[in-house]
Amino acid sequence: MSSDESTEAGDAQREFVEQWRDPAYNCFSSGHKFCRNVCPVMQVTRNENHSPTAFHANIVAMEQGGLTVADVAEDYVHCTQCGACELRCPNTLMAGDFYRARTRTVDVVKAMRALAVESGLEQPNWKRWVEATVDRKNEPVLDVPVSQENVAKWAEGLGLEAGGETILFVDCEAAFYRTSLPRAVALILRAGGVEFGLMREQWCCGGPAAEMGYVAQSREFAEHNVADWRAIGARRIITLDPHDYITFTEDYPRYFGPAYEFEIVHITELVAELVRDGKLQLSKPIERVATYHDPCRLNKRKGIHQSPREILRAIPGLDFRDVDHVTQWAYCSGAGAGLSIERPELTRAISGQRLDRAAQLDVDLLVSACVWSERPLTEAGEHREPRIEVRDLMELVAESAGLEVTP
């Protein structure tokens, strides 16, 4: 590293510490550490360096000159950015001056990862993943060819057009791998009388890149997608994936500021409304015993937990057994924030624990509303006896509405 580069790296670290010192001291000085009990990574690694408390304590040590970003960057790989620690932290309940800075562990982890990338401290699998995403404009979904030529191939034969005020944004996993899911959603929207179109050219939302610390690349994806929305007259964006939803409602507003003019809707909220208003009839019984897996970015991060339950309770024949834990601290799948890419063994362990909880309810079906959670949860469910099947909520809705979803 040249002297100029060394100076720039030192400046970046000082700016980072200055920005995040108050939240770090608020956490470090309280010392309660309740967050460890709900952290999905801590539950499987039992390594104090992976705790949310340690993430903040590192910043205190950096301010005092005891550590550098090079000493701690790898610790921050061990986070799914589920947000459970923030909900569990008593600091979020305080209103006094000392606690004025709300616990923001998710933002701290994202910022530290960005500092690491800026400092040349990249994780090998994340680096390859983001490079492939930049090259193909969509994430390198495993096992399938990814290209702009087939990003809307899932919609073949449905007669969907590009453009319109309402746009259906289909995440990379669903667009290239779980193609029956967006087809089910398209049929549901059509049955409910919702007019919608597709983008002309859809790139990755950019959220995973931002979660791994690659902010510049995330902005590039965002600028393309927003330009496409504006060019086709979009006003409302419907998302299937909670990761898209949180990216469009948190990262994009930070990138574009007050000029960001779009209404972002998650499909569970819209479908619950259609069912509630009688515009979508769920009449075909589904005789299964099911529980629901709360996606972290939908529930813990955005507070959306009622609409999926409202839908499940409207499906005739379904024996719905709700989670055996306080709703907002529901268990993580381990799939988020790049953990499954850099530490897949931890994702498998976390998903296994999630299926253990489902099995305690004697269910044969785990319903998810997050397509990215589905792979690790499915793998964990397949290796059980008796087996627990994992299905997306929208697939159940389509089945109960009598809609035939052809591949």
TIPAZA-370204 format. One record per residue (C-alpha): x, y, z; residue in one letter. Coordinates in steps of 0.1 Angstrom, whole numbers, plus 5000, padded with zeros to 4 digits. Layout:
N
XYZa ...
//
This chain:
407
500050005000m 501450344990s 501750635015s 498850804998d 496650495000e 497650445036s 496650805044t 493250755026e 492650435045a 493450615078g 491050895069d 488250655061a 488750475094q 488650805113r 485550915096e 483850575103f 484750595140v 483550945143e 480250855127q 479550545148w 481250625182r 478050735200d 475950415191p 479050215200a 479550375234y 475750345241n 476049975236c 479449915252f 478650115284s 475349945290s 476849595292g 473649395293h 474349185262k 470749055260f 471249065222c 473348745223r 470248545232n 468448625200v 471348645176c 471048355152p 474848345145v 475748345182m 473348065188q 475447835165v 479047965168t 479048055205r 481948295197n 481848625215e 483648795186n 480448735165h 478048905190s 476449245183p 478049365215t 481449285201a 480649475169f 480149795189h 483049725213a 485449705183n 484550055174i 485350175209v 488750005207a 489350155172m 488650505186e 491250435214q 493850315190g 493749945201g 492349795169l 492149875132t 489649765106v 492149495095a 491949345129d 488149315130v 486849305094a 486348925094e 484248935126d 481549125107y 480948855082v 479048675110h 475848865108c 472548805088t 471349165094q 468149015108c 467649295133g 466749075163a 469549235184c 468049585179e 464549465190l 466049285220r 468249575231c 466849775261p 468550085247n 465850105221t 463250155249l 465050445266m 464350805258a 466850995279g 469751185265d 472350915273f 470350665251y 469350915225r 471050715197a 468950415189r 470750085187t 471650045150r 473649725148t 472449645112v 473749985100d 476949945119v 477649605103v 476849745068k 479150045074a 482049835087m 481749605057r 481849905034a 484850035053l 486549695048a 485949695011v 487150055008e 490249945027s 490949655004g 489849395029l 487449185008e 485948845015q 486848614986p 483348474980n 481548804983w 484048964959k 483448694933r 479648714939w 479549094934v 481849084904e 479548824887a 476549034895t 478049344880v 478949144849d 475548984844r 473449264860k 471749004881n 472948784909e 474748454900p 471848234911v 473247884915l 472647614890d 470947824863v 472048054835p 471748414844v 471548694818s 469448994808q 468148794779e 466148554802n 465448774832v 461748784822a 461548434808k 459448334837w 456548544822a 456448364789e 452848304777g 451348524803l 450948824780g 452549074803l 453749404789e 456449644800a 455449974816g 452550114835g 452050284869e 452349954888t 455449744882i 456049384894l 459649354905f 460848994905v 464048924925d 466948734909c 466248404927e 462648394916a 463348524881a 465848254873f 465347964897y 461947974913r 460048074882t 456747924893s 456548174922l 456348494900p 453948314877r 451748234907a 451948604918v 451048724883a 447948504882l 446948614917i 447248984908l 445348934876r 442548744895a 442349024920g 441949294893g 445349454898v 446749604866e 450549584864f 453449564840g 457149464840l 460349664836m 461949704802r 465349594816e 465449474852q 468849464871w 469549324905c 468049554933c 471549604946g 470649524982g 472849224987p 475849414973a 475149694998a 474849435026e 478249295018m 479849645017g 479849714980y 478050044981v 479250184947a 478049874929q 474649884947s 474250244937r 474850154901e 472049894901f 469750144919a 470350424894e 469650184865h 466450054880n 465050394890v 465850534856a 463850244841d 460950304864w 460850674856r 461150604818a 458050374818i 455950594841g 456050374872a 454550504905r 454150184925r 456549894928i 455249554940i 457949334955t 457948954961l 461148934980d 461549105015p 465149185005h 463949394976d 461349554998y 463849675024i 466349784997t 463649994980f 462350145013t 465750205030e 468750205006d 467150374976y 465750664997p 469250715010r 470650714975y 468050944959f 466851164988g 463551354985p 463551294947a 462650924953y 458950924946e 457850564945f 455350374966e 456850034975i 454449744984v 455149394995h 452949124980i 451749005013t 450249345022e 448549374988l 447149014987v 445849045023a 443949355012e 442549184981l 441348895003v 439949135030r 438049335003d 436549024987g 438449084954k 440348754957l 438348444968q 440248164987l 437747874984s 439747564977k 440647385010p 444247295017i 444347015043e 447747075057r 449247145092v 451347455088a 453347715106t 454848045092y 458448145089h 458748525094d 461248675070p 463548885091c 463449185067r 459649175066l 458949125103n 461849225126k 463049505102r 459849645088k 457149525113g 455049335087i 453749025104h 450049055105q 449249035067s 450748695061p 448948555091r 445748705079e 446148535046i 446948195062l 443948215084r 441748285054a 442747955036i 440047695042p 441147365056g 444647485067l 445547405103d 447747705110f 449947685141r 451648005148d 455248045160v 456247935194d 458148255201h 457548615206v 456548725171t 459048995164q 461948785177w 461048495154a 463848275142y 466048355112c 466848115083s 470448225081g 470248315044a 470548695046g 473348945042a 475648715023g 476248465052l 475148175029s 477748285004i 480748335027e 479848095055r 477347835041p 477947595070e 476547855094l 473447905073t 472847535073r 473147525111a 470747815116i 468147675091s 468447345109g 467547515142q 464547695125r 463247355114l 463747215149d 461347475162r 458847405134a 458947035142a 458047095178q 454647215165l 453946885147d 453547055113v 454146905079d 454447245062l 456547555068l 455247855049v 457748125039s 457248465023a 460948495014c 462248314983v 465848354995w 465048165028s 463547885008e 466647694997r 468347655031p 465047585048l 464047325022t 467347155025e 466947145063a 463347015060g 464246735035e 466646565059h 464046525087r 461846235096e 458946305092p 459746545064r 458646915066i 457847065033e 458647435026v 456447635003r 455948004995d 452848175009l 451848294974m 451847934961e 449247844987l 447248144978v 447148054941a 446247694950e 443447794973s 442148054947a 441947764922g 444647914899l 446547674878e 450247764878v 451947604849t 455747594847p 
//
